[in-house]
Amino acid sequence: MNALVDNGDAAAAGAQGPSLGDAEFGFLREFVLQQCGISLGEHKRQLVQGRLLRRLRALNLAGFAAYCDLLRRDPASELGELASCISTNVTSFFREMHHYDLLVDELLPRWLDEKRGGRLRIWSAGCSTGEEPYALAMVLAEALERTGATVDAKILATDLSPQALETARRGVYPVDRLGGVSEARRKRWFQRGEGSYDGYARVHPRLRELVTIQPLNLLHDWPMQGKFDAIFCRNVVIYFDKPTKQRLFSRYAGMLESRGYLFLGHSESMYGLSEDFDLIGRTVYRKRT
């Protein structure tokens, strides 16, 4: 759930440092479009310059031409860092609560009844710093406890950003980031920090057992073999161009079980982009059979 947004970082572009020239910005625009599916307009130049100045300093590079040369020589090694630099993680626990209500009230009870002795898989694609997959794990763990169903249930969480994935793996969050979590769930699913970790909370080990966190570029190959019952790809495709969205939705359809569900963000739509899904609710789509 990464978003390229203007904020105070743009002001950093005015700080002392090398400038992002036309040739280098043109290369970066094409590279990011091809590798990440994100279109960078000219109005993003100052933002990109300010964000990448930090990376130049970390790599001890003299300027943007040297950084572009690095990307040409070894794009795979730097792609995740580049994505982290130009994106801002916008996420929270239980964001767009109506999606979780659908899971709790309808989908999970049905799946757990139908899949006794079988497997249940949910994919959080673009999981950012982990709030979404851990929120999914809460409702899944609660449904498993409530029903007593014996199901091989797992959540896959993927993202391109190494920094975001590291936060997700640690599962430690400032307490003020738990605003969307009810008091009952805070007590049940979080361990409050003490000493140097005062003001922080760690997700319960049970949730960590349910979530597998892996790096993945949505535009590259997907190593997963089995299919998913639901895919959450929220506030991701809004930054992609139309052909990229169409290809991605087609690939999602291929990765979903018959009548599986795809959840998009509140500003996203599949209108005119895919014939593989039916809209069944607010940004909730079901795969056609």
C-alpha atoms as one frame of an Amber mdcrd trajectory, in Angstrom:
protein
   0.000   0.000   0.000   2.576   2.449  -1.099   1.697   5.875  -2.391   3.805
   8.483  -4.140   2.643  11.664  -2.450   3.926  15.194  -2.053   4.801  16.167
   1.478   7.549  17.947   3.334  10.150  15.765   1.633   9.776  17.837  -1.498
  11.362  20.729   0.319  14.498  18.652   0.699  15.037  19.005  -3.035  15.967
  22.581  -2.410  18.756  21.581  -0.049  22.343  21.588  -1.223  23.133  18.621
  -3.421  23.306  17.549  -7.057  20.393  18.427  -9.330  18.291  15.883 -11.188
  18.825  16.711 -14.853  16.521  16.029 -17.774  18.395  12.951 -18.992  18.573
  11.354 -15.550  14.948  12.120 -14.726  13.887  10.727 -18.106  15.768   7.510
 -17.393  14.320   7.238 -13.879  10.780   7.833 -15.170  11.115   5.019 -17.701
  12.861   2.706 -15.226  10.221   3.182 -12.528   7.400   2.749 -15.047   8.835
  -0.494 -16.406   9.929  -1.960 -13.093   7.239  -0.696 -10.705   4.346   0.325
 -12.958   4.363   3.844 -11.485   4.094   6.832 -13.795   6.157   9.840 -12.652
   4.920  13.112 -14.101   7.151  16.142 -14.545   5.551  17.648 -11.445   7.185
  14.868  -9.400  10.748  15.840 -10.363  11.494  17.888  -7.237   9.980  15.243
  -4.984  12.032  12.473  -6.598  15.185  14.585  -6.383  14.686  15.274  -2.696
  13.947  11.659  -1.869  16.872  10.236  -3.843  19.435  12.659  -2.429  19.353
  10.529   0.709  20.134   7.426  -1.311  23.014   9.142  -3.107  24.529  10.051
   0.248  24.059   6.510   1.570  25.833   5.082  -1.494  28.486   7.825  -1.546
  27.627   8.711  -5.145  28.575  12.052  -6.672  25.345  12.633  -8.578  22.258
  11.246 -10.287  24.174  10.142 -13.380  26.160   7.737 -11.204  22.951   6.491
  -9.616  21.411   5.843 -13.033  24.555   3.938 -14.032  24.125   1.776 -10.940
  20.552   0.976 -11.937  21.682   0.055 -15.441  24.431  -2.260 -14.156  22.465
  -4.042 -11.451  18.785  -3.059 -11.385  17.677  -5.920  -9.155  19.975  -4.989
  -6.283  18.715  -1.403  -6.033  15.090  -1.685  -7.108  13.672  -2.198  -3.637
  15.630   0.727  -2.216  14.512   2.961  -5.085  10.888   1.977  -4.523  11.253
   2.764  -0.823  12.714   6.190  -1.597   9.990   7.324  -3.979   7.044   5.906
  -2.069   5.348   6.720   1.200   3.701   3.928   3.164   0.084   4.914   3.793
  -1.635   2.240   5.840  -3.285   1.480   9.156  -4.894  -1.350  11.088  -8.439
  -2.117   9.893  -8.405   0.539   7.207 -11.657   0.376   5.191 -13.440  -1.565
   7.886 -16.258  -2.719   5.610 -13.842  -5.214   4.032 -13.151  -6.818   7.401
 -16.866  -6.822   8.211 -17.494  -8.856   5.050 -14.798 -11.318   6.073 -16.115
 -11.694   9.616 -19.821 -11.806   8.826 -19.869 -13.824   5.618 -16.676 -15.082
   4.007 -14.678 -16.608   6.852 -17.624 -18.544   8.357 -18.420 -19.990   4.929
 -14.827 -20.810   4.020 -14.065 -22.451   7.357 -17.194 -24.580   7.063 -16.442
 -25.632   3.481 -12.713 -26.159   3.894 -12.529 -28.394   6.975  -9.350 -30.392
   6.568  -8.381 -28.233   3.582  -6.453 -25.028   2.969  -7.384 -21.337   3.134
  -5.109 -18.707   1.643  -5.290 -14.891   1.684  -2.762 -12.636  -0.049  -1.982
  -9.116   1.131  -0.330  -7.725  -2.012   1.404  -4.453  -1.231   1.369  -5.122
   2.501   3.535  -2.083   3.341   4.606  -2.104   7.006   2.317  -4.986   7.953
  -0.781  -3.452   9.469  -3.078  -4.982   6.844  -1.893  -8.616   7.073  -1.855
  -8.516  10.875  -5.403  -7.122  10.910  -6.394  -9.956   8.588  -4.649 -12.392
  10.918  -6.679 -11.086  13.868 -10.022 -11.764  12.234  -8.790 -15.097  10.885
  -7.482 -16.262  14.285 -10.715 -15.197  15.961 -12.790 -17.080  13.376 -10.676
 -20.215  13.829 -11.112 -20.045  17.604 -14.822 -19.352  17.338 -15.581 -22.224
  14.945 -12.983 -24.733  16.066 -12.441 -25.546  12.397  -9.370 -27.550  11.423
  -8.101 -25.655   8.409  -4.620 -25.008   7.039  -4.986 -21.211   7.023  -2.215
 -18.787   6.063  -1.801 -15.180   4.965   0.899 -14.206   2.473   2.130 -10.616
   2.806   4.317  -9.150   0.043   5.808  -5.789  -0.814   8.662  -4.342  -2.850
  10.094  -2.076  -0.157  12.821  -3.650   2.034  12.274  -1.065   4.776   8.535
  -1.679   4.889   9.040  -5.440   5.006  11.532  -5.133   7.858   8.938  -3.241
   9.908   6.336  -5.881   9.056   8.652  -8.701  10.113   9.434  -7.041  13.440
   5.729  -6.531  14.136   6.451  -3.700  16.583   4.411  -0.500  16.319   4.030
   2.744  18.265   0.891   2.523  20.397  -0.549   5.546  18.628  -0.578   3.484
  15.416  -3.194   1.168  16.945  -6.007   3.681  16.569  -8.108   1.368  14.405
  -7.814  -1.548  16.824 -10.518  -2.026  19.454  -9.520  -2.127  23.111 -10.458
  -5.799  23.318  -8.241  -6.646  20.370  -5.365  -4.587  21.761  -5.458  -6.647
  24.949  -5.826  -9.928  23.055  -3.399  -9.475  20.182  -0.667  -7.068  21.313
   2.055  -7.193  23.933   2.857  -3.803  25.467   6.507  -2.819  25.562   8.410
  -1.897  28.708  11.586   0.041  29.407  13.133   1.252  26.170  10.062  -0.111
  24.340   7.574   1.854  26.405   5.008   3.345  24.042   5.322   0.418  21.624
   3.404  -2.811  21.141   4.345  -6.106  19.492   1.854  -8.268  17.648   1.043
 -11.567  19.366   3.085 -14.615  18.269  -0.124 -16.314  17.125  -0.581 -13.635
  14.462   3.014 -13.958  13.344   2.440 -17.699  12.894  -0.371 -16.998  10.461
   1.524 -14.456   8.327   4.347 -15.183   5.883   6.199 -12.037   4.762   8.117
 -12.038   1.481   9.540  -9.486  -0.987   7.727  -9.396  -4.321   7.499  -7.075
  -7.296   3.949  -7.308  -8.642   5.221  -6.638 -12.168   7.706  -9.513 -12.137
   7.324 -13.281 -11.827   5.218 -14.695  -8.996   6.648 -17.847  -7.383   3.424
 -18.897  -5.646   1.999 -22.229  -6.796  -1.381 -22.593  -5.088  -4.392 -20.331
  -5.518  -5.889 -17.836  -3.098  -9.384 -17.445  -1.714  -8.947 -13.685  -1.430
  -6.422 -11.084  -2.553  -6.140  -7.681  -0.905  -4.498  -5.171  -3.241  -5.631
  -1.880  -1.788  -4.338   1.571  -2.683  -1.724   0.110  -5.002  -3.077   0.037
  -8.561  -4.241   3.660  -8.420  -0.640   4.627  -9.277  -0.370   2.263 -12.276
  -1.148   3.097 -15.891  -4.095   1.420 -17.628  -2.176  -1.382 -19.416  -0.419
  -2.308 -16.172  -3.743  -2.444 -14.315  -5.254  -4.659 -16.993  -2.351  -7.104
 -16.884  -2.369  -7.182 -13.098  -6.109  -7.843 -12.821  -5.787 -10.658 -15.346
  -2.978 -12.208 -13.329  -4.975 -11.864 -10.112  -7.879 -13.692 -11.742  -5.513
 -16.543 -12.573  -4.321 -16.720  -8.961  -7.788 -16.826  -7.394  -9.915 -19.852
  -6.651 -13.244 -20.138  -8.429 -15.422 -17.304  -7.119 -12.471 -15.923  -5.152
 -12.469 -12.303  -3.988 -10.331  -9.283  -4.874 -10.375  -6.270  -2.549  -9.295
  -2.863  -3.885  -8.805   0.497  -2.202 -11.511   3.106  -1.781 -10.240   5.185
  -4.740  -9.755   2.238  -7.081 -12.040   0.591  -9.605 -11.949  -2.205 -12.128
 -14.430  -0.434 -14.431 -13.439  -0.922 -18.060 -10.302  -2.841 -17.100 -11.357
  -6.468 -16.651 -14.090  -8.907 -17.644 -12.973 -11.479 -15.079 -14.764 -10.035
 -12.032 -18.171  -8.894 -10.816 -18.514  -5.974  -8.418 -20.400  -7.242  -5.357
 -19.847  -4.425  -2.862 -17.781  -1.353  -2.096 -14.485  -2.076  -3.897 -15.064
  -5.821  -3.490 -14.926  -7.994  -6.617 -15.693 -11.695  -7.092 -14.086 -13.782
  -9.782 -16.491 -14.950 -12.438 -16.879 -18.686 -12.988
